[in-house]
Amino acid sequence: MGTNLSHNAKSHWTAALLATSAMLFSLGHAQTTWAQAAPKTKAPAASSTAPAKPAPKPAALSAADIAAKNDILKSSAWQETSHNFDQWLSAQTIYEPSQVKQIKRRMSLGVERMTPAQLLRFQSDIQEKLEVLNSSEAKQAGAYLAETFSVASPAYARKIRAKLPDVLTMTAAQINQQLDVFASKHAATLAAQKTFESDRQQSIAYNEAQITAMREESDRALARASAGSAGSGKSGGYSSARDYFPNVGNDGPFGPGTSYGGGFGGFGFF
């Protein structure tokens, strides 16, 4: 009998264990189904307006690099290049004084940070840029911009100056391309002015020719009239007023008993 009780207890324990396992399985399955059905939320995207990292500072130059830079800055080639660039800045009419000061300040800071190799390259670049900036196309562009600035409003002038080439960072080819735009506008303006002046001169010449022809025709008409008067024996081409009226004999012009005596009160009844 003890054996039967033990066997029955084991059977009940086994059944309870299976029931518990089934319940746990059902609960796990339900949680999985709920997780799959629940809406998924995306992690917030990284902000695209994150502050830009400051530009890294140039590495400190070694004593050898500093000595090499000083040799370049003291050389006649650099002194000539720097002098020519300053001369151009003083003579040009494209950039206003505040822009010139900014260009000089930026150039000074840039040269201070350059390595000897960069300084030599910058020196070569400036020489190439000066050839472009002193060309005839650049002068045409300067003339166009000077004329435009003289009549432009302050707001429009600032808009144009914002499009001027950056002589420090742009290459010589890029500066030339940008100045060509202004030079082309200057050439188009000159062509339009030339066409207008040509048309005006033609109009003046035509009007003068018309006036001359009218004067000549008037002179010929007067000559013909004078010739006709000389042929009829009457001076000046005019006839006396009495020639236009019939001869009334002894009677006056207003009937019998009147006479023409001439002058004021020249009519009488005698």
C-alpha positions in Angstrom: 0.0 0.0 0.0 2.9 2.3 0.7 4.1 1.7 -2.8 0.8 2.7 -4.3 0.7 5.9 -2.3 4.2 6.8 -3.4 3.3 6.1 -7.0 0.2 8.2 -6.8 2.1 11.1 -5.3 4.6 10.9 -8.1 1.8 10.9 -10.6 0.2 14.0 -9.1 3.6 15.8 -8.9 4.4 15.0 -12.5 0.9 16.3 -13.6 1.4 19.5 -11.7 4.8 20.0 -13.2 3.5 19.5 -16.7 0.6 22.0 -16.0 3.1 24.6 -14.7 5.3 24.1 -17.8 2.4 24.5 -20.1 1.3 27.7 -18.3 4.8 29.2 -18.5 5.0 28.3 -22.2 1.7 30.0 -22.9 2.7 33.1 -21.0 6.1 33.3 -22.9 4.3 32.9 -26.2 1.9 35.7 -25.4 4.7 38.1 -24.4 6.5 37.3 -27.7 3.3 38.0 -29.7 2.7 41.3 -27.9 6.3 42.4 -28.5 6.0 41.7 -32.2 2.6 43.5 -32.5 3.7 46.5 -30.5 4.8 49.5 -32.7 8.6 49.9 -32.9 10.0 53.3 -32.1 13.1 54.5 -33.9 16.0 55.9 -31.9 16.3 59.6 -32.3 18.6 60.6 -35.2 21.7 62.5 -34.5 21.1 66.2 -35.0 22.3 67.6 -38.3 22.9 71.0 -36.8 25.6 69.9 -34.4 28.2 72.6 -33.9 31.1 72.4 -36.3 34.4 71.5 -34.9 36.9 74.3 -34.9 39.6 74.0 -37.4 42.7 72.3 -36.0 45.6 74.7 -35.3 48.6 74.2 -37.4 51.4 72.3 -35.9 54.1 74.4 -34.3 57.1 75.0 -36.6 60.4 73.7 -35.7 63.4 75.9 -35.2 64.7 74.9 -38.6 61.3 75.7 -40.3 61.2 79.1 -38.6 64.8 79.9 -39.8 63.8 78.8 -43.4 60.7 81.0 -43.3 62.7 84.0 -42.2 65.1 83.5 -45.0 62.2 83.5 -47.5 60.6 86.6 -46.0 63.9 88.5 -46.2 64.6 87.4 -49.8 64.4 89.9 -52.7 61.8 87.7 -54.5 59.4 87.8 -51.5 60.0 91.5 -50.9 59.2 92.3 -54.6 56.1 90.1 -54.6 54.8 91.6 -51.4 55.5 95.1 -52.7 53.8 94.5 -56.0 50.7 93.1 -54.3 50.5 96.1 -51.9 50.8 98.4 -55.0 47.9 96.6 -56.7 45.8 96.9 -53.5 46.4 100.6 -53.4 45.7 101.3 -57.0 42.7 98.9 -57.6 39.1 100.2 -57.7 37.3 97.0 -57.2 37.5 96.5 -53.4 36.5 99.1 -50.9 39.0 100.2 -48.2 37.4 97.9 -45.5 37.9 94.9 -47.8 41.5 95.9 -48.5 42.2 96.0 -44.7 40.6 92.6 -44.4 42.7 91.1 -47.2 45.9 92.4 -45.6 45.0 91.1 -42.2 44.1 87.6 -43.6 47.3 87.5 -45.6 49.4 88.4 -42.6 47.7 85.6 -40.5 48.1 83.1 -43.3 51.8 83.8 -43.8 52.4 83.5 -40.1 50.9 79.9 -40.1 52.5 78.7 -43.3 55.4 76.2 -43.5 58.4 77.2 -45.6 57.1 75.0 -48.5 53.6 76.6 -48.3 55.1 80.1 -48.2 57.1 79.4 -51.4 54.0 78.1 -53.1 51.9 81.1 -52.0 54.6 83.4 -53.3 54.3 81.8 -56.7 50.5 81.9 -56.6 50.6 85.7 -55.8 52.9 86.3 -58.8 50.5 84.4 -61.1 47.5 86.3 -59.7 49.1 89.7 -60.2 49.5 88.9 -63.9 45.7 88.4 -64.1 44.8 91.3 -61.8 46.9 93.7 -63.9 45.6 92.4 -67.3 43.5 94.5 -69.7 40.5 92.3 -68.9 40.8 93.1 -65.2 41.0 96.8 -66.0 37.8 96.5 -68.0 36.2 94.7 -65.1 37.4 97.5 -62.8 36.0 100.2 -65.0 32.6 98.5 -65.2 32.5 98.0 -61.4 33.5 101.6 -60.7 30.7 102.9 -63.0 28.2 100.5 -61.4 29.2 101.4 -57.9 28.9 105.1 -58.7 25.2 104.8 -59.4 24.2 101.7 -57.4 22.4 101.8 -54.1 24.3 100.7 -51.0 22.4 97.5 -50.8 23.0 96.6 -54.5 26.7 97.6 -54.2 27.1 95.2 -51.2 25.4 92.4 -53.3 28.0 92.9 -56.1 30.9 93.1 -53.8 29.9 89.8 -52.3 30.6 88.2 -55.7 34.1 89.6 -56.1 36.9 87.1 -56.3 38.8 86.1 -53.2 42.4 87.0 -54.3 43.9 85.0 -51.5 42.2 81.6 -51.8 41.2 81.5 -55.5 43.6 80.4 -58.2 44.7 82.7 -60.9 42.4 80.9 -63.4 39.4 81.2 -61.1 40.0 84.9 -60.6 40.4 85.4 -64.4 37.1 83.6 -65.0 35.2 85.7 -62.5 36.7 88.9 -63.8 35.8 88.0 -67.3 32.1 88.1 -66.4 32.4 91.8 -65.4 34.7 92.6 -68.4 32.1 91.1 -70.7 29.4 93.3 -69.2 31.7 96.3 -69.6 32.2 95.5 -73.3 28.5 95.0 -73.8 27.8 98.4 -72.2 30.4 100.1 -74.5 28.9 98.5 -77.6 25.5 99.7 -76.6 26.8 103.2 -76.1 28.6 103.1 -79.4 25.5 102.0 -81.2 23.4 104.7 -79.5 26.0 107.4 -80.4 26.1 106.2 -84.0 22.4 106.3 -84.3 22.3 109.8 -82.8 24.9 111.1 -85.3 23.0 109.6 -88.2 19.8 111.3 -86.9 21.6 114.6 -86.6 23.1 114.3 -90.1 19.7 113.4 -91.6 18.0 116.4 -89.9 20.8 118.7 -91.1 20.4 117.4 -94.6 16.7 118.0 -94.5 17.1 121.6 -93.3 19.7 122.3 -96.0 17.5 120.9 -98.7 14.6 123.1 -97.4 16.7 126.2 -97.4 18.0 125.5 -100.9 14.4 124.9 -102.2 13.3 128.2 -100.6 16.2 130.0 -102.2 15.3 128.6 -105.6 11.7 129.6 -105.1 12.7 133.2 -104.3 15.0 133.3 -107.3 12.2 132.1 -109.6 9.8 134.7 -108.1 12.4 137.5 -108.6 13.0 136.4 -112.2 9.3 136.5 -112.9 8.9 140.0 -111.5 11.8 141.3 -113.6 10.2 139.8 -116.7 6.8 141.5 -116.1 8.4 144.9 -115.3 7.1 145.1 -111.8 9.4 145.3 -109.0 9.5 142.9 -106.2 6.9 140.6 -107.8 4.0 142.7 -106.3 1.2 144.6 -108.1 -0.6 147.8 -107.0 -3.9 147.2 -105.2 -5.8 149.2 -107.8 -4.8 146.7 -110.5 -7.1 144.1 -109.0 -10.2 146.3 -109.5 -12.0 147.3 -112.8 -11.7 150.8 -114.1 -14.8 152.8 -113.0 -14.1 155.9 -115.1 -15.1 159.3 -113.5 -17.5 157.7 -111.1 -16.1 156.6 -107.7 -15.8 153.0 -106.7 -19.1 153.2 -104.8 -21.3 154.6 -107.6 -22.0 157.9 -109.4 -21.0 161.0 -107.6 -18.2 159.5 -105.6 -14.5 159.8 -106.4 -11.3 158.4 -105.0 -9.0 161.0 -103.8 -6.6 158.8 -101.8 -5.5 159.2 -98.2 -7.7 159.5 -95.1 -11.0 161.1 -96.1 -10.2 160.5 -99.7 -13.8 159.7 -100.6 -16.0 162.7 -101.5 -19.4 163.5 -103.0 -18.5 166.3 -105.4 
